[in-house]
Amino acid sequence: MQKPNINNFKFFSVVFLISLIFLFSCSKIFIKKSQKEVTPHAMVAAAHPIASQVGMDILKKGGNAVDAALAIAFALSIAEPNASGIGGGGFLMIKMTDQKEPVMIDYREIAPGKATAAYYYQNDSSFYEYTHGGEKSIGVPGLVACAELALPKYGSMSLKEILSPAIKLANDGIVVSEKLNGMIVDNFEKIMNYEATSKIYLSDMMPLESGSKLTNRDLANTFSKITENGGSVFYEGEIAEAIATEVKNQGGFISLSDLKKYQAKIRKPIIGNYRGYQIISTAPPSAGMFLIELLNMMERYDVRSLGHNSAQFIHFFTEAMKIMYADKTVNAADPDFYNVPVEYFTDKKYARGKQKLINPNKAGFEYSSKTVTTRESNDTSHLSIVDEKGNIVALTQSINHWFGSGLVVPGTGILLNDHLGDFNDLPGFPNSIEPHKRPASNTAPTIILKNGKSFMTLGSPGGTRIISALAQIIMNVIDFNMSMDQAIEAPRLHCLKNILHLEGRIEENIVGELEKMGHKLKIHPDFDNFFGGAQGIIIQKEGTLDGGADSRRDGVAIGY
């Protein structure tokens, strides 16, 4: 009998050990990229771990999904100040179990009374100059009005109860993450422009470092005043006076009259259908109707047979995106100022006609350069919640570009938005700037029903990439049977006009095929913040909740 070769044994042992180490490392990488959660009772998926925990704490205290969503919305003012908060606005989608119809609350910012087309379109560069940050870019914020409207109708807690976590966070502070530090570094000049902003986000006139503490005690005091006096203190009282005075002193236009006129509005959501699933999304001035238009075009293809992110799938989806964004550019607007043809663009017959424009083998359809606003931002924050009773919320809010206008109102800690930049950069369009008008939004927080029962809540930040990201995630779930986390983490693509953006995980042979079809490509890193930061929850057949939060941001889904 031959003796075993000890050297071979040692060699294979080493190989086996290295393999185990490699597999363990890969599993850690996978875990890093996977922010999933499955739970039987309630779930919160938000863009920051602290925000998710705030929502979960509210649910455990007996609050419902609306209470938790609003608590998070305020807490994001300190947890994710670069993207959203009390100085901005957004859209809240609600589906309560004891109410048949879903509800949308529009708390989008409005333009000041002095925001005239004559001023903002003086020359070819004036609109960009005035609205890309700075005091002339600020719209009247809507979050406080949203809370005052939503809580009595759909919540179960008081304004004081839902603001309590935000007060504590602002007083105690949060640890600055590497991502937040990077945001401060990248926007250093904007922050430096305003003394009150510098005092919060800089230390010795240098960006707050990773691991340091960010506090905002003025903001905590502002929240406390709102709990004591209600929303009137923000829109008519001392906070309103502070906002109007500072904006005027800096050369901007928001007045006490503008703040006093602001109202959050209840609107009827847009409803569509994709392969038997009911898609309930936000009405104008938000972008839900264009999400439905895009899904209507894609429904005409056998997406599953094409294959996930195959060259043919990507080609069809890219061309459909181009068509949809062309429609959006000239038709998105505030419905109080323009009769937006919602039924026209969400009609499946319309999608059928548009889909016929797509050449199955060649890239083609493009925007007219005279009608498109091409600026895109990476801003915004989304959260999805399902509570123990099955109430569902999808909320997306923003201050527009990172750190918004850059202006913090002294003594209040409020960082104001720059959402006037979401108006069209040319006059004469439905979405051109006018006094007291809401700018059109790319956001589309969405709730999906299956056989009349709640199935999914979903949304994302990312400027124009929001619609394309949501459509891909929805198809990933419905057509490719992915879990929420898998659907969110899958490689994404986006095409606004004539450049097809692909995440680096798209296979090289697919890239080659797309180039042969005539697509102009830009390849991004594997998990790129450019493509948004979606959060979502699926309600599974057995009633368990399957949540996912995008690793492209600091998102996390937690439940109990």
NUDO-897021 format. One record per residue (C-alpha): residue in one letter; x, y, z. Coordinates in steps of 0.05 Angstrom, whole numbers, padded with zeros to 5 digits, always signed. Each point is the difference from the previous one (the first is absolute). Layout:
REM NUDO-897021
AXYZ...
This chain:
REM NUDO-897021
M+00000+00000+00000Q+00028+00068-00022K+00012+00049+00056P-00037+00067-00007N+00042+00057-00026I+00005+00048+00059N+00021+00058-00045N-00062-00009-00043F-00043-00003+00062K+00031+00065+00025F-00009+00032-00068F-00075-00017-00005S-00011+00021+00072V+00029+00068-00015V-00042+00005-00063F-00062-00020+00039L+00015+00052+00054I+00011+00055-00051S-00066-00020-00034L-00037+00006+00065I+00030+00068+00013F-00018+00022-00070L-00072-00024+00007F-00006+00034+00067S+00026+00065-00029C-00049-00005-00058S-00057-00012+00049K+00020+00063+00038I+00000+00039-00065F-00068-00027-00016I-00026+00018+00068K+00028+00070-00008K-00038+00007-00065S-00064-00031+00027Q-00044+00040+00047K-00058-00049+00004E-00048-00018+00056V-00058-00050+00006T-00048+00008+00058P-00072-00020+00018H-00029+00063+00031A+00024+00070-00021M+00057+00030-00040V+00035+00065-00015A+00047+00009-00059A+00035+00067-00001A+00063+00033-00027H+00037+00003+00066P+00005-00049+00058I-00018+00053+00051A-00061+00020-00040S-00023-00073-00005Q+00008-00008+00075V-00040+00063+00013G-00058-00029-00040M+00005-00067+00034D-00001+00032+00069I-00063+00038-00018L-00034-00064-00024K+00019-00037+00064K-00029+00057+00041G-00068-00011-00034G+00006+00049-00057N-00023-00019-00070A+00036+00004-00067V-00019+00074-00010D+00027+00019+00069A+00064-00037-00013A+00009+00030-00069L-00007+00071+00025A+00046-00012+00059I+00053-00025-00049A-00013+00059-00048F+00018+00049+00056A+00057-00043+00027L+00033+00000-00069S+00013+00075+00011I+00057-00022+00045A+00012-00073-00022E+00006+00016-00074P+00003+00076-00003N+00033+00002-00068A-00061-00030-00034S-00065+00018+00035G-00034+00029+00061I-00043+00056+00028G+00026+00050-00051G-00026-00039-00060G-00062-00035-00025G-00025-00065-00030F-00057-00048-00010L-00034-00049+00047M-00039-00061-00025I-00046-00034+00050K-00042-00064-00004M-00037-00012+00065T-00032-00068+00012D-00066+00032+00024Q-00006+00046-00060K-00014-00026-00070E+00034+00056-00039P+00074+00016+00003V+00020+00072+00014M+00055+00046-00024I+00023+00061+00039D+00038+00051-00041Y+00047+00041+00043R+00043+00024-00057E+00032+00069+00008I-00031+00060-00036A+00035+00058-00035P-00002+00067+00036G-00046+00056-00025K+00059+00037-00031A+00025-00061-00039T-00020+00027-00068A+00019-00026-00069A+00024+00070-00018Y+00052-00003+00056Y+00023-00073-00005Y+00004-00003-00076Q+00037+00066-00012N+00053-00034-00043D+00025-00069-00020S+00038-00011+00065S-00043+00037+00051F-00046-00058+00019Y+00058-00046+00016E+00037+00056+00037Y-00060+00015+00044T-00024-00070+00014H+00062-00044+00008G+00007+00013+00075G-00002+00068+00034E-00054+00044+00029K-00039+00010-00065S-00009-00076-00009I-00044-00010+00062G-00072-00023-00001V-00047+00005+00060P+00010-00065+00040G-00058-00049+00010L+00017-00054+00052V-00030+00035+00060A-00066+00012-00037C+00000-00073-00022A+00005-00024+00072E-00056+00046+00023L-00045-00025-00057A+00017-00075+00004L+00003-00014+00075P-00072+00017+00018K-00028-00037-00060Y+00045-00061-00004G+00047-00002+00059S-00011-00021+00072M+00052+00043+00035S+00009+00074+00015L+00049+00047-00033K+00038+00001+00066E+00007-00076+00001I+00025-00006-00072L+00049+00058+00008S+00030-00027+00065P+00052-00045-00035A+00023+00057-00045I+00009+00046+00059K+00043-00052+00036L+00042-00014-00062A+00013+00074-00013N+00020+00011+00072D+00042-00062+00010G+00028-00001-00071I+00018-00055-00048V+00067-00030-00019V+00024+00027-00067S+00006-00058-00049E+00051-00004-00056K-00055+00013-00049L-00024+00063+00036N+00071+00024+00007G+00009-00009-00075M-00064+00040-00013I+00026+00057+00043V+00067-00001-00035D-00032+00000-00069N-00045+00059+00019F+00050+00038+00041E-00006+00064-00041K-00076+00001+00005I+00003-00010+00075M+00054+00053+00008N-00045+00052-00033Y-00044+00006+00062E+00025+00011+00071A-00057-00038+00035T+00010-00060-00046S+00076+00000+00013K-00011-00001+00075I-00039-00066-00006Y+00037-00039-00053L+00072+00025+00008S+00049-00001+00058D+00054+00053+00000M-00023+00015-00071M+00015-00071-00022P-00050-00055-00017L-00023-00042+00059E+00041-00063-00001S-00026-00071-00001G-00012-00024+00071S-00011+00070+00027K-00066+00024+00029L-00051+00042-00038T-00049+00037+00044N-00052+00053-00016R-00029+00029+00064D-00033+00058-00036L-00039-00051-00041A-00020-00036+00064N-00026+00066+00027T-00038+00011-00065F-00033-00068+00006S-00018+00015+00073K-00034+00065-00020I-00041-00038-00051T-00023-00050+00052E-00020+00057+00046N-00033+00046-00051G-00018-00044-00059G+00014+00014-00073S-00021+00072+00005V+00066+00019+00032F+00035-00026-00063Y-00045+00035-00050E-00023+00062+00037G+00039+00006+00066E+00072+00012+00021I+00029-00055-00043A-00035+00028-00061E+00028+00069+00017A+00070-00028+00007I-00005-00035-00068A-00028+00060-00037T+00050+00048+00032E+00061-00042-00016V-00020-00016-00071K-00014+00074-00013N+00066+00021+00032Q+00037-00049-00046G-00036+00027-00062G-00054-00054-00008F-00075+00006-00008I-00038-00040+00053S-00046+00046+00040L-00045-00008+00061S-00058+00002-00049D+00028-00059-00039L+00008-00041+00063K-00070+00016+00024K-00031-00020-00067Y+00032-00069+00000Q-00046-00061+00002A+00014-00075-00005K-00052-00032-00045I-00036-00067-00002R-00001-00026-00072K-00027-00062-00034P+00056-00048-00018I+00012-00025-00071I-00020-00073-00011G+00026-00046-00054N+00008-00074-00012Y+00061-00043-00016R-00012-00074-00014G-00061-00001+00046Y+00034+00038+00057Q-00032+00067+00018I+00052+00056+00000I-00020+00058+00045S+00048+00058-00007T+00003+00075+00010A-00040+00050-00041P+00029+00064-00029P+00041+00039+00016S+00034-00066+00017A+00020-00052-00052G-00044-00061+00012M-00036+00006-00067F+00066-00006-00037L+00020-00062+00040I-00066-00031-00023E+00012+00022-00072L+00069-00034+00001L-00028-00064+00030N-00057+00000-00052M+00051+00000-00056M+00042-00055+00032E-00062-00043+00012R-00005-00010-00075Y+00065-00040+00001D+00009-00070+00028V+00051+00027+00049R+00013-00066+00034S+00017-00035-00066L+00046+00056-00020G+00041-00014+00062H+00021+00044+00058N+00046+00056-00025S+00010-00035-00067A+00021+00045-00057Q-00069-00003-00031F-00035+00016+00066I+00047+00059+00013H-00011+00026-00071F-00076-00002+00005F+00001+00031+00069T+00048+00055-00022E-00042+00020-00059A-00064-00001+00043M+00036+00045+00050K+00018+00050-00054I-00072+00004-00022M-00027+00007+00071Y+00050+00054+00019A-00017+00039-00063D-00073+00000+00021K+00019+00020+00071T+00043+00058-00020V-00056+00038-00033N-00061-00023+00040A+00020-00006+00073A-00028+00059+00040D-00040+00025+00060P-00072-00022-00013D-00025+00064+00033F+00031+00039-00057Y-00004-00049-00059N-00049-00053-00020V+00049-00059-00001P-00027-00054-00048V+00007-00057+00049E-00050-00048-00032Y+00032+00010-00068F+00070-00020+00022T-00023-00058+00044D-00044-00031-00054K+00026-00067-00025K-00022+00019-00071Y+00046+00059+00003A+00058-00044+00023R-00015-00048-00058G+00007+00057-00050K+00065+00025+00032Q+00030-00069+00004K-00007-00007-00075L+00052+00056-00007I+00053-00046+00028N+00046-00034-00050P+00014-00070+00028N+00071+00000-00024K+00025+00072+00001A+00005+00058+00049G-00041+00058-00025F-00049+00045+00036E+00030+00062+00032Y-00022+00065+00031S-00003+00066-00035S+00055+00041+00031K-00046+00061+00004T-00048-00033+00048V+00040-00038+00051T+00028+00018+00067T+00060-00046+00008R+00023+00018+00071E-00004-00059+00047S+00011-00002+00075N+00017-00056+00048D-00044+00026+00055T-00062-00021+00037S-00018-00054+00050H-00053-00055-00001L-00032-00043+00054S-00050-00058-00002I-00040-00025+00060V-00050-00056+00014D-00028-00001+00070E-00030-00058+00040K-00071+00015-00025G+00022+00000-00072N-00002+00075-00011I+00050+00020-00054V+00040+00063-00012A+00048+00022-00055L+00032+00068+00012T+00051+00036-00043Q+00026+00069+00019S+00058+00044-00018I+00037+00066+00006N+00022-00009-00073H+00076+00002-00011W+00047-00022+00055F-00009+00049+00058G-00054+00036-00039S+00009+00074-00007G+00057-00003+00051L-00036+00052+00043V-00014-00016+00073V-00046+00051+00034P+00040+00027+00060G-00028-00020+00067T-00046-00054-00030G+00047-00054-00027I-00046-00005-00062L+00038-00017-00064L-00043+00026-00058N-00011-00033-00067D+00018+00022-00071H-00061-00031-00033L-00014+00059-00047G+00053-00035-00042D-00052-00053-00018F-00038+00049-00043N+00015-00003-00075D+00061+00041-00017L-00037+00032-00059P-00062+00044+00001G-00066-00018-00032F-00007-00071+00024P-00052-00030+00048N+00056-00007+00051S+00031+00069-00009I+00005+00041+00063E-00058+00042+00026P-00019+00031+00067H-00030-00050+00050K+00009-00059-00048R+00026-00068+00019P+00058-00026-00043A-00009-00067-00033S+00035-00057+00036N+00035-00064-00021T-00022-00037+00063A-00051-00055-00003P-00012-00035+00067T-00042-00060-00019I-00046-00052+00032I-00017-00064-00038L-00060-00045+00010K-00008-00073-00022N-00071-00027-00006G-00024+00061+00038K+00046-00012+00058S+00062+00039+00020F+00062-00029-00031M+00057+00051-00002T+00022+00069+00022L+00058+00030-00038G+00038+00064-00017S+00068+00030-00013P+00040+00064-00004G+00043+00017-00060G-00029+00056-00043T-00023-00026-00068R+00030-00068+00018I-00058-00011+00048I-00050-00021-00053S+00048-00047-00035A+00023-00031+00066L-00071-00013+00024A-00021-00031-00067Q+00060-00047+00002I-00014-00021+00072I-00073-00013-00015M+00018-00043-00060N+00053-00036+00041V-00053-00020+00050I-00059-00014-00046D+00035-00027-00062F+00062-00032+00031N-00027-00022+00068M+00054+00035+00039S-00003+00016+00074M-00004+00073+00020D+00074+00002+00016Q+00020-00036-00065A-00043+00046-00041I+00031+00062+00031E+00072-00024-00003A-00003-00025-00072P+00042+00040-00051R-00035+00061-00026L-00002+00042-00063H-00026+00068-00019C-00007+00042-00062L-00027+00071+00002K+00017+00023-00070N+00054-00034-00041I+00050-00028+00050L-00016-00069+00027H+00029-00005+00071L+00016-00071+00024E+00024-00026+00067G+00066-00037-00006R-00031-00067+00015I-00032-00004-00069E+00037-00055-00037E+00053+00021-00052N-00032-00040-00057I-00066+00037+00014V+00036+00066-00003G+00030-00019-00067E-00068-00019-00029L-00030+00067+00023E+00057+00038-00034K-00014-00038-00065M-00073+00024+00005G+00025+00071+00001H-00007+00017+00074K+00049+00051+00029L+00021-00029+00066K+00028+00025+00066I+00023-00055+00049H-00006+00016+00074P+00029-00036+00061D-00034-00064+00024F-00044+00031+00053D-00006+00073-00019N-00037+00054+00038F-00018+00031-00068F-00055-00052-00007G-00038+00020+00063G-00012-00032+00067A-00065-00039+00000Q-00036-00027+00061G-00058-00049-00004I-00042-00054+00034I-00038-00059-00029I-00058-00030+00037Q+00006-00075-00013K-00057-00050-00006E+00008-00026+00070G-00001+00071+00027T+00074+00007+00014L+00035+00063-00022D+00060-00002-00046G+00039+00065+00003G+00059+00028-00037A+00041+00064+00006D+00049+00023-00052S+00074-00010+00014R+00014+00057-00049R-00018+00043+00060D+00002-00013+00075G-00070-00031-00001V-00023-00055+00046A-00065-00039+00008I-00019-00021+00071G-00062-00035+00028Y-00029-00040+00057
